[in-house]
Amino acid sequence: MRVTATGHGLTEAGNVNLSRPGDSLEDVATTAGLPCEGVEVRIADDHVILVRGYNVMQGYLGDAVATAEAIDAEGWLHTADLGNVDDAGRLRVVGGKKDMFILGGFNAYPAEIEGFLREHPAVAQAAVIGLPDDRLGQVGKAFVVQKTKN
């Protein structure tokens, strides 16, 4: 019997979220699953994924400044990942904070834009990057692969 599973983790915290036996294929394909036992996950106002639990590192060896920037006073690790949590508590990772670009004062997330582009029936693949712009600060540039016609 084959089982398809998914999850989310990072060096500073190991496994954070995992799919569970019985999850639908849609949940496995579109989310990183539920938080692992003893792990809390929440989303900050800026969409950054925060993690707290036994699995979070104590800090960066010999770098108190980096540790203080990564882990707040309440023990939440501020990851470099962006996401949201659905009504069932499943985490959906939408991109990385470093991937985000600022378009005229608004945060733009390439993974989110790529998802919208891929919804078009003629689009097979899409990739979006941020480029400098004199007027808006940054603008997005999309690279699109058209679906082949049968």
TORKOL-4160 file (C-alpha; in steps of 0.2 Angstrom, whole numbers, padded with zeros to 4 digits, m for minus):
150
<pt num="1" X="0000" Y="0000" Z="0000"/>
<pt num="2" X="0007" Y="0017" Z="m0005"/>
<pt num="3" X="0004" Y="0032" Z="0006"/>
<pt num="4" X="0007" Y="0050" Z="0000"/>
<pt num="5" X="0012" Y="0062" Z="0014"/>
<pt num="6" X="0018" Y="0080" Z="0016"/>
<pt num="7" X="0025" Y="0091" Z="0029"/>
<pt num="8" X="0035" Y="0107" Z="0033"/>
<pt num="9" X="0051" Y="0109" Z="0043"/>
<pt num="10" X="0066" Y="0119" Z="0045"/>
<pt num="11" X="0084" Y="0118" Z="0052"/>
<pt num="12" X="0079" Y="0128" Z="0067"/>
<pt num="13" X="0064" Y="0118" Z="0072"/>
<pt num="14" X="0065" Y="0101" Z="0063"/>
<pt num="15" X="0047" Y="0094" Z="0058"/>
<pt num="16" X="0034" Y="0107" Z="0062"/>
<pt num="17" X="0019" Y="0101" Z="0052"/>
<pt num="18" X="0014" Y="0084" Z="0045"/>
<pt num="19" X="m0001" Y="0076" Z="0035"/>
<pt num="20" X="m0010" Y="0062" Z="0044"/>
<pt num="21" X="m0016" Y="0045" Z="0039"/>
<pt num="22" X="m0034" Y="0048" Z="0032"/>
<pt num="23" X="m0031" Y="0066" Z="0026"/>
<pt num="24" X="m0038" Y="0068" Z="0008"/>
<pt num="25" X="m0027" Y="0069" Z="m0007"/>
<pt num="26" X="m0032" Y="0087" Z="m0009"/>
<pt num="27" X="m0026" Y="0091" Z="0009"/>
<pt num="28" X="m0010" Y="0082" Z="0006"/>
<pt num="29" X="m0007" Y="0091" Z="m0010"/>
<pt num="30" X="m0012" Y="0108" Z="m0005"/>
<pt num="31" X="m0006" Y="0110" Z="0013"/>
<pt num="32" X="0008" Y="0105" Z="0025"/>
<pt num="33" X="m0004" Y="0096" Z="0037"/>
<pt num="34" X="m0007" Y="0099" Z="0055"/>
<pt num="35" X="0006" Y="0104" Z="0068"/>
<pt num="36" X="0016" Y="0090" Z="0076"/>
<pt num="37" X="0011" Y="0085" Z="0094"/>
<pt num="38" X="0019" Y="0098" Z="0106"/>
<pt num="39" X="0021" Y="0111" Z="0092"/>
<pt num="40" X="0011" Y="0127" Z="0090"/>
<pt num="41" X="0010" Y="0136" Z="0074"/>
<pt num="42" X="0002" Y="0153" Z="0070"/>
<pt num="43" X="0003" Y="0166" Z="0057"/>
<pt num="44" X="0010" Y="0184" Z="0061"/>
<pt num="45" X="0001" Y="0200" Z="0054"/>
<pt num="46" X="0015" Y="0200" Z="0040"/>
<pt num="47" X="0010" Y="0182" Z="0035"/>
<pt num="48" X="0026" Y="0175" Z="0042"/>
<pt num="49" X="0025" Y="0157" Z="0050"/>
<pt num="50" X="0028" Y="0157" Z="0068"/>
<pt num="51" X="0033" Y="0141" Z="0077"/>
<pt num="52" X="0034" Y="0137" Z="0096"/>
<pt num="53" X="0037" Y="0121" Z="0105"/>
<pt num="54" X="0050" Y="0108" Z="0111"/>
<pt num="55" X="0057" Y="0106" Z="0093"/>
<pt num="56" X="0063" Y="0124" Z="0092"/>
<pt num="57" X="0082" Y="0127" Z="0094"/>
<pt num="58" X="0089" Y="0136" Z="0109"/>
<pt num="59" X="0098" Y="0148" Z="0098"/>
<pt num="60" X="0112" Y="0151" Z="0086"/>
<pt num="61" X="0129" Y="0146" Z="0093"/>
<pt num="62" X="0139" Y="0161" Z="0098"/>
<pt num="63" X="0127" Y="0173" Z="0090"/>
<pt num="64" X="0115" Y="0181" Z="0103"/>
<pt num="65" X="0110" Y="0195" Z="0091"/>
<pt num="66" X="0104" Y="0183" Z="0077"/>
<pt num="67" X="0095" Y="0172" Z="0091"/>
<pt num="68" X="0086" Y="0187" Z="0097"/>
<pt num="69" X="0080" Y="0192" Z="0080"/>
<pt num="70" X="0074" Y="0174" Z="0076"/>
<pt num="71" X="0066" Y="0170" Z="0093"/>
<pt num="72" X="0055" Y="0182" Z="0102"/>
<pt num="73" X="0052" Y="0184" Z="0121"/>
<pt num="74" X="0037" Y="0172" Z="0121"/>
<pt num="75" X="0047" Y="0159" Z="0112"/>
<pt num="76" X="0040" Y="0160" Z="0095"/>
<pt num="77" X="0053" Y="0156" Z="0081"/>
<pt num="78" X="0050" Y="0169" Z="0067"/>
<pt num="79" X="0053" Y="0158" Z="0051"/>
<pt num="80" X="0057" Y="0165" Z="0034"/>
<pt num="81" X="0042" Y="0156" Z="0027"/>
<pt num="82" X="0025" Y="0164" Z="0023"/>
<pt num="83" X="0009" Y="0155" Z="0024"/>
<pt num="84" X="m0009" Y="0154" Z="0031"/>
<pt num="85" X="m0019" Y="0141" Z="0042"/>
<pt num="86" X="m0035" Y="0135" Z="0036"/>
<pt num="87" X="m0051" Y="0132" Z="0046"/>
<pt num="88" X="m0046" Y="0114" Z="0050"/>
<pt num="89" X="m0028" Y="0120" Z="0057"/>
<pt num="90" X="m0018" Y="0114" Z="0042"/>
<pt num="91" X="m0004" Y="0125" Z="0036"/>
<pt num="92" X="m0002" Y="0131" Z="0019"/>
<pt num="93" X="0015" Y="0138" Z="0014"/>
<pt num="94" X="0014" Y="0151" Z="0001"/>
<pt num="95" X="0032" Y="0157" Z="m0001"/>
<pt num="96" X="0047" Y="0164" Z="0007"/>
<pt num="97" X="0049" Y="0181" Z="0015"/>
<pt num="98" X="0064" Y="0184" Z="0004"/>
<pt num="99" X="0054" Y="0180" Z="m0011"/>
<pt num="100" X="0042" Y="0194" Z="m0007"/>
<pt num="101" X="0044" Y="0211" Z="m0017"/>
<pt num="102" X="0035" Y="0227" Z="m0013"/>
<pt num="103" X="0025" Y="0234" Z="m0027"/>
<pt num="104" X="0020" Y="0252" Z="m0024"/>
<pt num="105" X="0019" Y="0250" Z="m0005"/>
<pt num="106" X="0010" Y="0233" Z="m0006"/>
<pt num="107" X="0018" Y="0216" Z="m0002"/>
<pt num="108" X="0018" Y="0205" Z="m0017"/>
<pt num="109" X="0021" Y="0186" Z="m0015"/>
<pt num="110" X="0027" Y="0177" Z="m0031"/>
<pt num="111" X="0020" Y="0160" Z="m0026"/>
<pt num="112" X="0003" Y="0168" Z="m0024"/>
<pt num="113" X="0004" Y="0177" Z="m0041"/>
<pt num="114" X="0010" Y="0161" Z="m0049"/>
<pt num="115" X="m0005" Y="0151" Z="m0042"/>
<pt num="116" X="m0017" Y="0164" Z="m0050"/>
<pt num="117" X="m0008" Y="0163" Z="m0067"/>
<pt num="118" X="m0008" Y="0143" Z="m0067"/>
<pt num="119" X="m0027" Y="0144" Z="m0065"/>
<pt num="120" X="m0028" Y="0151" Z="m0083"/>
<pt num="121" X="m0033" Y="0136" Z="m0094"/>
<pt num="122" X="m0019" Y="0140" Z="m0107"/>
<pt num="123" X="m0005" Y="0141" Z="m0093"/>
<pt num="124" X="0006" Y="0126" Z="m0089"/>
<pt num="125" X="0019" Y="0134" Z="m0078"/>
<pt num="126" X="0023" Y="0151" Z="m0071"/>
<pt num="127" X="0037" Y="0159" Z="m0062"/>
<pt num="128" X="0037" Y="0177" Z="m0055"/>
<pt num="129" X="0051" Y="0188" Z="m0049"/>
<pt num="130" X="0053" Y="0205" Z="m0043"/>
<pt num="131" X="0063" Y="0218" Z="m0052"/>
<pt num="132" X="0068" Y="0236" Z="m0048"/>
<pt num="133" X="0056" Y="0250" Z="m0054"/>
<pt num="134" X="0060" Y="0269" Z="m0053"/>
<pt num="135" X="0041" Y="0273" Z="m0050"/>
<pt num="136" X="0034" Y="0259" Z="m0039"/>
<pt num="137" X="0050" Y="0252" Z="m0031"/>
<pt num="138" X="0048" Y="0235" Z="m0038"/>
<pt num="139" X="0037" Y="0227" Z="m0051"/>
<pt num="140" X="0034" Y="0209" Z="m0055"/>
<pt num="141" X="0039" Y="0200" Z="m0070"/>
<pt num="142" X="0031" Y="0183" Z="m0075"/>
<pt num="143" X="0038" Y="0169" Z="m0085"/>
<pt num="144" X="0024" Y="0159" Z="m0092"/>
<pt num="145" X="0024" Y="0142" Z="m0101"/>
<pt num="146" X="0009" Y="0139" Z="m0112"/>
<pt num="147" X="0000" Y="0123" Z="m0112"/>
<pt num="148" X="0003" Y="0112" Z="m0128"/>
<pt num="149" X="m0012" Y="0109" Z="m0139"/>
<pt num="150" X="m0017" Y="0091" Z="m0142"/>
